[in-house]
Amino acid sequence: MNSLLLTGGRVVDPANKFDAIADVLILEGKISAIGQKLSAPTGVKVFDAKGKIVAPGLIDLHVHLREPGQTAKENIATGTAAAARGGFTSVVCMPNTSPAIDSASTVAFIHECSAREGLVNVFVSGAITKGIAGEEMAPIGGLKNAGVVAITDDGHCVQNNDLMRRACEYANMFGLPVMDHCQDYSLVTDGVMHEGYWSTVLGLRGWPAAGEEAIVARNILLAELTGTKIHCQHLSAAGSVRLIREAKKRGVLISGEACPHHFTLTDAAVAGSEKFWAQDGKILAATQPGGLPQWPAYDTNFKMNPPLRTAADREAILEGLADGTIEILCSDHAPHCDYEKEVEFDYAPFGITGLETELALSLMQLVHTKRISLAELIAKYTVNPAKLLNLDKGTLSIGADADVTVFDAEAEWIFRRENSASKSKNNPFFGWRLKGQPAATIVGGKKVFVEQPELATV
Ligand SMILES: [Zn+2]
């Protein structure tokens, strides 16, 4: 049942530097052979991948599944269904649930629940501090024993530098990477969007880029001091990219990730679609020949943390992705209910869903614009996150788990609210024409999602 022959696709496996038209034979959940004209053993079904890309199963290391405690927004079943639909075979869930993932029993609960209800592999990140309150260290050794792959207080940021230092030292003892949502509370206070021209025009409180950059700089210093690998989450500001580029050159154990909304949109989008398309969206407008998607000013689906920033910041993130400063792509999939988002901008929660749009947006902004190669993009979604988190995933090596993503890099489709598998619909890209579409998501040799073209054609 967990066997399959994928024929005629372009197999791109950056971990093995493999890029050629080939067949992939999966037997009993493992990659069994890759080569020309493979034949299917009796009883093994054939999937025609001609014209499509066959990649190692994509990994998103920054996803909010909202379980336990916030299942009105999302749960493990719906969150992993959205992952499968987006082409992802593995996700790492964030610990800012209710209760927070700061104990071995909560980790065990998620492992059990995802084994029962999850469509894709769910890896768990544990909290740095108890209750993500930033005051007292969580039991990091116990979390490691329970199977977490990293620690982070994502959604929050440990402000006390000494506490962060000690947490890094503990994490290092247990071989765990530390991931950090970089936000200096004293600089950001109650900012709701990027501090700049548009926050002034719109009369909204600003969240300055320095509020992120200060903590990125802090993390570089602590990575040097403690020898612990620190990974800076969802980078949004040019200064953060510059700091990480310089630190990596010196060999500091620091890394970063970027999300498609930060390298596609800008803060002008908060002023409404007209302002966005007329200014920062000019180049992107060409990708929307059927008409430009419309949205009003103060649309809370453009409110996220960190916020959308300027066109110069967007360009810096794209450059950081192109020159290898930023090695990892992810969504920061952050579902919220309609009733929570349908309030004044100030009162809406931060965050948007992203699992179903990130592959297409990344292809559009990075590969179709020729900033990076297809193999480089796939590496940022497979071998690079696997390496950071020491996961035995992200490759099509013989004998590896048969997690495979098949996608059409050229297919155009329109992302529609009714076709989203997530429980929440807080996404700014509904109505957008996207280029690049998952065709099949295969986890352990089993197809967990197959695109039905009639559902999502242009
Ligand atoms: Zn975050």
Residues whose N, C-alpha, C, O or C-beta is under 5 A from the ligand:
A	BS01	ZN	D154 G155 H181 N305
